[in-house]
Amino acid sequence: METSLVGVRDILITAIAPVAWGSTYLVTESLLPPGRPLFDAAMRALPAGLVLLAFRRRLPHGDWWWKAVALGICNIGMFFPLIFLAAYQLPGGLAATLQATSPLAVMALAWLAIGERPGTVRILSALVGLVGVGLLVMRAPGDVSTLGLLAAFGSVLVSALGFVLVKRWPAPVDMLTLVSWQLVVGGSVLVPVFLLVEGAPPHLGVGNVAGLLWLATAGTAIAYVCWFRGLGRMPAGAVSLVGLVNPVVGTLLGVAFAGEVFGWPQALGMALVLGGVVAGQRYGSRPAPPRVPEPVVEPSPAGRERAVCAA
C-alpha cells in the first residue's frame, strides 16, 4: 500500500508540469507579442533560471559543465523556440496532436539509449492517447504551414532526447539546481539569437508581461522541477504518457476562455487520453519478482561442538 501511494503521489506531482504546459498555446495566442518566438523563448527561460540560480548558489563541477550545456540546449535552447514557432504557425489543435507523438519518441530513445523497454501495454497506451488527442482537438486545419510542422516535429525530437539524457545522467544536485542550470544555459544561448534574428525587444504591455511571468514561473520553473523529479523516480515512458494531460488541459482552457466547441468527439478523445495515461502507469511495466531470501544453513551438532571447542 505504501509503495502504491508513493507511486500515485509521484504521478500527481509529475502531472503538474503538463497541466501548466496546457496553458502555453492560449497564453501565446492571447497575451504574448505576436511573431516573436525567439524573444518569448528567451524571456521564458533566462529570468527564471537566474532567479533559481541565485537562490541555489551552486554551479556545475567536473563533467557536469558540458552535461548541463547539453541538457540546457536540448530541453530549453532548442525546445522553447521550436514550440513557440509551432504555436505561432499551426492551429492549436494540430500542434497539440503532433506533440502527442512525444511518448512514442521518448520510449524509442529510452530503449536505445538506456535499455528501458516500454512494453506492449505502454506502446498501445501511447497510441490510444494519440488517437484521443486527435479527437480532442479535432478541427478543420485549413492551410498548414510546413515551417510549423517542422518546428512541431523538431520540438518532439529534441525534448525526447533531453528527457532521456536526464534519465541517463542522474544529477548530483537537487532538481531546483538542475533546472536552474538548464534555464540559464538555454536562455543565454537564445538571447544573442533573438537579437540577431528578430532585432530589438518589442514594447511590452501589461498583458505581455503577465503572460511571460506566467510561463516563466508556473509553466517553466515549477513545471520543469516537477517533470524532472518524475523522470528521476519513474520510467521515461511512463512520464511521457503523463504529458498527454497537456492537450486535455489546453482543450478545457480553450472551451472556458476562447469559446471553443466541445462535443462528443472531444469527450471521447478526453476519455481515450486519460485512459491511455492510466493504463500506461498501472499496467505498463511488470513488477520486479519478489526477492527470495537465501536459506540459512544451520550447522550440524558436530559442527557446533567443534566450534565450541575451537573457541
C-alpha positions in Angstrom: 0.0 0.0 0.0 2.8 2.4 0.9 4.6 1.8 -2.4 1.3 2.3 -4.3 0.6 5.6 -2.5 4.2 6.8 -3.3 3.6 5.9 -7.0 0.4 7.9 -7.1 2.0 10.9 -5.5 4.8 10.8 -8.0 2.4 10.7 -10.9 0.3 13.6 -9.5 3.4 15.8 -8.9 4.7 15.0 -12.3 1.3 15.9 -13.8 1.7 19.5 -12.5 4.0 20.0 -15.5 1.6 19.2 -18.4 -1.2 20.9 -16.6 0.9 24.1 -16.6 2.1 23.5 -20.1 -1.5 23.1 -21.3 -1.9 26.9 -21.0 1.0 27.6 -23.3 -1.0 27.9 -26.6 -3.7 30.0 -25.1 -1.2 32.3 -23.4 0.8 32.6 -26.6 -2.1 33.5 -28.7 -3.8 35.8 -26.2 -1.0 37.6 -24.3 2.4 37.3 -25.9 3.8 39.8 -28.5 2.9 38.3 -32.0 5.6 36.8 -34.2 8.4 36.8 -31.6 9.1 33.1 -30.8 12.8 33.5 -30.0 12.2 36.5 -27.8 9.4 34.7 -26.0 11.6 31.6 -25.5 14.5 33.6 -24.1 12.3 35.6 -21.7 10.6 32.4 -20.5 13.9 30.8 -19.7 16.6 33.2 -18.7 15.0 35.3 -15.9 13.6 32.2 -14.2 16.9 30.5 -14.5 18.8 33.4 -13.0 16.4 33.6 -10.1 16.7 29.9 -9.3 20.5 30.0 -9.7 20.7 33.0 -7.3 18.6 31.0 -4.8 20.5 27.8 -5.0 24.0 29.4 -5.4 25.6 26.3 -6.9 27.4 25.9 -10.2 28.2 22.7 -12.1 31.5 20.9 -11.5 33.6 18.3 -13.3 31.9 16.8 -16.4 28.6 18.3 -15.4 29.7 21.6 -17.1 29.2 20.0 -20.5 26.3 17.9 -19.4 24.4 21.0 -18.2 25.2 22.7 -21.5 23.9 19.7 -23.5 20.7 19.4 -21.4 20.1 23.2 -21.5 20.4 23.3 -25.3 18.1 20.3 -25.8 15.4 21.0 -23.2 15.4 24.8 -23.3 17.6 26.4 -26.0 16.1 24.3 -28.9 12.8 23.2 -27.5 11.4 26.5 -26.4 11.7 28.4 -29.7 10.5 25.4 -31.7 7.4 25.0 -29.5 6.6 28.7 -29.8 7.2 28.7 -33.5 4.8 25.7 -33.8 2.2 27.6 -31.7 2.5 30.7 -34.0 2.5 28.8 -37.3 -0.1 26.0 -36.6 -3.6 25.7 -35.4 -3.5 24.8 -31.7 -5.3 21.5 -32.2 -2.8 20.3 -34.9 0.2 21.4 -32.8 -1.2 19.6 -29.8 -1.7 16.4 -31.9 1.8 16.5 -33.2 3.1 17.0 -29.6 1.2 13.9 -28.6 3.6 11.8 -30.6 6.2 12.6 -27.9 5.6 9.5 -25.7 6.4 7.2 -28.7 9.6 9.2 -29.4 10.7 9.1 -25.7 10.0 5.4 -25.5 12.1 4.7 -28.6 15.0 6.8 -27.5 14.9 5.4 -23.9 15.0 1.9 -25.3 18.1 2.7 -27.5 19.9 4.9 -25.0 19.3 3.4 -21.6 17.8 0.0 -22.4 14.4 0.8 -21.0 11.9 -1.4 -22.7 8.5 0.2 -22.9 6.4 -2.9 -23.1 3.4 -3.6 -25.3 0.8 -2.1 -23.0 2.7 1.2 -22.7 3.1 1.5 -26.5 -0.6 0.7 -27.0 -1.4 3.3 -24.4 0.6 5.9 -26.2 -1.2 5.1 -29.5 -4.6 5.2 -27.8 -3.6 8.6 -26.3 -2.5 9.9 -29.7 -5.9 8.9 -31.2 -7.6 10.6 -28.2 -5.7 13.8 -28.7 -6.6 13.8 -32.4 -10.3 13.6 -31.4 -9.9 16.0 -28.6 -8.5 18.8 -30.7 -10.3 17.9 -34.0 -10.7 21.0 -36.1 -10.6 21.8 -39.8 -6.8 22.5 -40.2 -7.1 24.8 -43.3 -3.7 25.8 -44.7 -0.9 24.0 -42.8 2.5 25.7 -42.5 5.4 23.5 -43.5 7.6 25.5 -41.2 5.2 24.9 -38.3 5.1 21.2 -39.0 8.9 21.0 -39.0 9.0 23.0 -35.8 6.5 20.8 -34.1 8.3 17.5 -35.0 11.6 19.1 -34.1 10.3 20.0 -30.7 9.2 16.4 -30.1 12.6 15.0 -31.1 14.8 17.5 -29.1 12.6 17.2 -26.0 12.6 13.4 -26.1 16.4 13.4 -26.4 16.7 15.8 -23.5 14.4 13.9 -21.3 16.2 10.6 -21.9 19.6 12.3 -21.2 18.2 13.4 -17.8 17.5 9.7 -17.1 20.9 8.6 -18.4 22.8 11.3 -16.3 21.5 11.2 -12.7 22.1 14.7 -11.4 24.4 15.1 -8.3 22.2 18.0 -7.2 18.6 18.8 -6.3 16.0 19.4 -9.0 15.9 23.2 -8.5 19.6 23.4 -9.1 19.5 21.2 -12.2 16.6 23.2 -13.7 18.4 26.5 -13.0 21.5 25.3 -14.9 19.4 24.3 -17.9 17.4 27.5 -18.0 20.4 29.7 -17.7 22.2 27.8 -20.5 19.2 27.7 -22.8 18.3 31.4 -22.1 21.9 32.6 -22.6 22.0 30.8 -26.0 18.7 32.3 -27.1 19.4 36.0 -26.2 22.0 36.7 -28.9 20.0 34.6 -31.4 16.8 36.6 -30.9 18.7 39.9 -31.1 20.3 38.8 -34.4 17.2 37.3 -36.0 14.3 39.3 -34.5 16.0 42.6 -33.6 15.5 44.7 -30.5 13.0 43.5 -27.9 9.4 44.6 -28.6 7.5 47.0 -26.4 5.7 45.0 -23.7 2.3 45.9 -22.3 0.8 44.7 -19.1 -0.8 41.7 -20.7 2.6 40.7 -22.4 4.4 40.9 -19.0 1.7 38.9 -17.3 1.9 36.2 -20.0 5.6 35.9 -19.8 5.6 35.8 -16.0 3.1 33.0 -16.0 5.1 31.0 -18.5 8.4 31.7 -16.7 7.1 30.7 -13.2 4.3 28.1 -13.4 5.0 27.0 -17.0 8.8 26.7 -16.6 10.4 26.8 -13.2 7.7 24.9 -11.3 6.8 22.7 -14.2 10.3 21.5 -15.0 11.1 20.8 -11.4 8.1 18.5 -11.2 8.8 17.0 -14.6 12.5 16.2 -13.9 11.6 14.9 -10.5 9.2 12.4 -12.2 12.0 11.4 -14.6 14.2 10.6 -11.7 11.6 8.4 -10.0 9.6 6.8 -12.9 10.4 5.2 -16.2 10.8 7.7 -19.0 7.9 6.1 -21.0 5.5 6.4 -18.0 6.5 10.1 -17.5 6.0 10.9 -21.2 2.5 9.4 -21.1 1.6 11.8 -18.2 2.5 14.5 -20.7 -0.7 13.7 -22.6 -2.6 15.6 -20.0 -1.2 18.7 -21.7 -3.7 18.8 -24.6 -6.6 17.9 -22.3 -5.9 21.0 -20.2 -5.4 23.0 -23.4 -8.8 22.0 -24.7 -10.6 22.7 -21.5 -9.0 26.2 -21.3 -10.0 26.8 -24.9 -13.6 25.9 -24.1 -13.6 28.0 -21.0 -11.8 31.1 -22.3 -11.8 31.1 -26.1 -15.3 29.8 -26.7 -14.1 26.6 -28.5 -16.6 23.9 -29.3 -16.7 20.8 -27.0 -18.8 17.9 -28.3 -18.9 14.1 -28.3 -15.6 13.8 -30.3 -13.8 15.9 -27.7 -15.4 13.9 -24.9 -14.4 10.6 -26.4 -10.9 11.9 -27.1 -10.6 13.0 -23.5 -11.7 9.6 -22.2 -9.1 7.9 -24.5 -6.3 10.2 -23.5 -6.9 9.8 -19.8 -7.5 6.0 -20.2 -4.2 5.7 -22.0 -2.4 7.6 -19.3 -3.9 5.5 -16.5 -3.3 2.2 -18.4 0.3 3.1 -19.1 1.0 3.8 -15.4 -0.8 0.8 -14.0 -0.1 -1.9 -16.5 2.9 -0.6 -18.4 5.6 -2.5 -16.6 5.8 -5.7 -14.8 6.7 -5.5 -11.1 10.0 -6.9 -10.1 9.8 -10.5 -8.9 9.9 -10.8 -5.1 13.3 -11.4 -3.7 13.7 -14.9 -2.3 15.8 -14.9 0.9 18.8 -17.1 0.9 18.3 -20.2 3.0 20.0 -20.2 6.4 22.1 -23.3 6.8 22.1 -24.5 10.4 25.4 -26.1 11.4 25.2 -29.7 12.3 25.6 -30.7 16.0 29.1 -31.9 15.3 30.0 -28.6 13.7 28.6 -26.7 16.7 30.6 -28.9 19.0 33.8 -28.2 17.0 33.1 -24.5 17.1 32.7 -24.5 20.9 36.0 -26.5 21.3 37.9 -24.1 19.0 36.6 -21.1 21.0 
